[in-house]
């Protein structure tokens, strides 16, 4: 099939490569001319503008967006709405909020343009092993696009999840679970590192060991093994941890539906905490302990 890939970041660039490996024709567009030139040198057809990227496609046109959620996607879809025709297809493969998908679906459907939300997981490893994908939208559109999904995914690595928004909803929960898993691994290794046995531990070997038939084996532990192999105590990085939105949306969904998602919620709060230095909350706690019990405090050095 022939399609346009809009957005050539860490995910979009490798997805375009995997599609070309599967003999699909890719027209590539990005605000970065260097990224367009790079993928063009590998066999894609580069476009100098969004309009040109659309004009280079046969009908029905297929446009896959791999951009950060929010304003970049909104502006791109708004522009595409003016460029596309009835029966053309827009795919949002980023991490958009599922309620935005439903709004976009309705707006594009009014123009006869079809829309699918596709949650994509796989990161920088997707080019080699494939991308796990979750689709939402009309099933007829899913079936039409299935050759693309088959190329991008490993065996059994994609699933039609339901009506518009379902794909990104499932991906949102996937990422919320990821928050909790990562937090549990982090806390476990910290407990190991704080113990009297810490000096004899090789965390890369422990990570490897736990992946050999253990009930907590996972790809995340494989990545932990790689990370500890590069830096035994991870002294090359700080503990500052960002969140990309899906964890917040998952927690909000839990609140809206009355689901007690304690682990995911606390893992999100811990990420917020990781970005603070000398948090005000802890200063309040220290001050209160000093006031009611005369407990010692650590004063700031001038």
N, C-alpha and C positions, 0 to 999 in steps of 0.2 A: 504494500500500500504506500501511498505518498501522503506525507503530512508535514506541517510546519511545527517546529519546536521553538517556542518563545521562552527565552531564559536559558542561558548556558552557564549556570553556576555549577557547584559541585555535583548536583544531581542531574540537571538538565543536560550537561555536556556528556556525561557518561551514558545517559539514557539514549541520547542521539547516536552515540557510538554503538551501543548494543542493537539499536534498531537497524543501523546500517549493516552490522554483522549478520542480521537476519534478512538481509536483502530488501529492506524497505528503503524508499527514497525519502531523504530528509532535507527539508529546507530550513535553515537555521537563522534565527535572528536574536540579537542581544544588543543592548546599549553599548556593550564593550566590543569595539571593532576588532580588538585582538582575539577575543573568543570566537568571533565569527570567522576570522581568518584561519584560526587554528583548526576548527572543525571542517572548514572548507578544504583545507589541505589534506584532510583525511577522507574526502569524498562527498561531503555534504554540499548542497547548493546554498551559498550565503546570500542573505538579503540585506539591503542597506536600510530598509524601513519596514514597519509593520504592514503598510499598504503593499509594498513589493512582495513581502512574504506571502500575503494572501493571494495576490494576482498570479503568483507562480504555481498555484495549486489547481488541479482539475476539480470539477464538481462531482459530488458534494465535497466541499473543502473540509479538511480536518486540521484543526489548530489546537495544539497541546501547549498549555501554559504551565511553566515551571518557575514561578516567581514567589517571593515572600507574600504571605497572607496580608490582606488589608489593602492599603492604597495602591500598591503596584498592580495587584490583580484587578481591583475596581476600575482603575484608569484604562488598563489594557482591554478589559471586556467592554467598557463603554466605547472605546475606539473601534473594536472589532464589530460591535453592533451596527456601526455605520458602514463597515466594509463588506460584511458577509451577506449572504442571500438565504432564502428559505431552504431548508434541508441541509445546510452546512452545519458542522459540529464543532463545538467548543468543549475542550476537556481542561478542567483545572486539576492538575496533579500535585499542587502544593498542599500546604497544611491550613486550608481555609476553614472557617467556622461553618458548621453544617447549616445553621440558620441563614447565613449569607448565600449558601448554595440554593436553598429553596427560593429565596428572593430573586436570584439571578436566573434560575430555571424559568420562573414565571415571566420575567421580563423578556428573556430571549424567546421563549415559546410564543409570546405575543407577536413576535416578528417572524415566526416560523423557523427560528434557529434552534438547533438541538444542543443540549448541554448535559455533560456528565461530570460528576465529581469523583475523583480517583485518589484515595489515600495511598501513598507510596512509602514503603519502608525498605531500607537496604543500605542507605548511606553510601559511603565511598566504595563499599564492597559490591555494590549492585552490578557493576559492569561485569565482574567475574562470575558471581554466583546467581545473579538475577534479583529482581525486585518483587517483594511481596506487595500485592495490590488489592485494594478494596474498592468496589465500584458502586455508585449510586446514580439513578436516573432511569430512563426508559429502557426496558429490557431489549427492545428491538434495536436500539442504538448500541447497547452493549454487544449484542450478537454481531452486528455489523463490524464493530471495532475489535472483535475478539482476536483476529490474527496479530494485531499489534500487541495485545496483552499477552498472548502466548509467547511472543518473541521476548518481551521484557521480563517475564516471570520465570522462575524455576518451575519444575513439575509441581502441579497442584498449588501453585503460588499466587493464584488470583481468584477472586470470588465476587460474583454479583450479589450485592447485599440488600438491594431493594430500591425504593423510590428515591427521588432527588434528596440529597443530603445524607443518605444512609452510608455511603462510602466514607465520607469524611467523619461521620459520627463514629463509625467503627474504628477508624484510624485514631480519632481523638481518645477513645477509651484505651486503645492499644498503647498510646503514648503515656496515658495516665498510669497504666500498669507498669510501664517501663520506669517511670519515676520511682514507684515503690520498690521494684526489684533492685534498681541501682542504689537506692538508699540502704536497703538491707545489706547488700554486699559491702557498701562503704562502712556501715556501722560494724559489721562483723570483722572486717580487717582492722578497724581501729581498736576493737577490743583485743584482738590478737597482739597488736602493736603496743598496747598499754600493759601487757602481762609480763610476768617475770621470765617468761620463756622467749620473749620477743627476739633476743639476740641470736637465737638458734633458728629462727624462721626464715625461710626463703619464700616470699609471697608468690613469686612466679611459679615455683614448684607446687605450692599449695593450691593455687588456681588450677594448675594442670591436673593435679591429683583429684580435685573435686569434680572434674569433668570426665573422670573415668568411672562411669556407672553410678555416680552419686545422684541422689534425688534433687540436688540443687545445681546439676550441670546445666550449662547454657552457653550460648554464643557470647553473652556478656562476660562470662568467666574466661572464655578464650581471649577476649579483648583485654581483660584484666591481666592475664598471663603475659600478653604482648607488652602492655604498659609497664608492668613490674620488671620485665626483661630489659626494658630500656632504662629504667630508673628504679632501683630496688626500693627506695623510700619515697618515690615520686617527688624528689626535691627539685625537679626541673620546672615544676608548675606551681601555681597558687591554688587555693581551694575555692576560688571564685567560680560559681556555677550559675549560668544563665538559664532562663526558661523561655521556650519559644511560643507559649500561648496555650498549647493543648492541655497541659496540666491544669492551668487555671480554668479552662472550659470544662474539663472533666469534673473538677471540684464543684463548679457552679451547677453542673448538671446533677451531681449528687445532691446538692442542696435543694435544687428545684424539685427533685423527685423523692426527697426524703430518704435517700440511701446513705447509711452510715459508713462512708468511705474514709475511715480514720487514717489508714496507712498512706494512701495517696495524698490526702490533705496535709498530713504532717511532712511528707517528703517535699511537697511544694513549699511549705513554710521554711523548711531547712534550706532550700535553695535561696530564698529571700535572705535568710540569716547569713549565708555564705558571702554575701556582698557587702556586709557591714564590718566596719572596724571599730572596736570599742563601742558596741551597741548601747544606745540610750537605755533600753530596757534593763540590761544587766547593771548599768550604773544606778538605776533606781532600786533594783534589788539589793545591791551592795549597801546603798545608803540606808534603806529600811532596816537591814540586818544590823547595821551600826547603831541606828537610833533606838531600836527596841531591845537589842541584846548586847550592845557594846562590842559587837564583833569587829575584828580588825578589817580594815580595807587597804587596798593597794593604791597609794596616791600616784598621780601622774608626775612624771619627772619633768622638771622645767627644761 
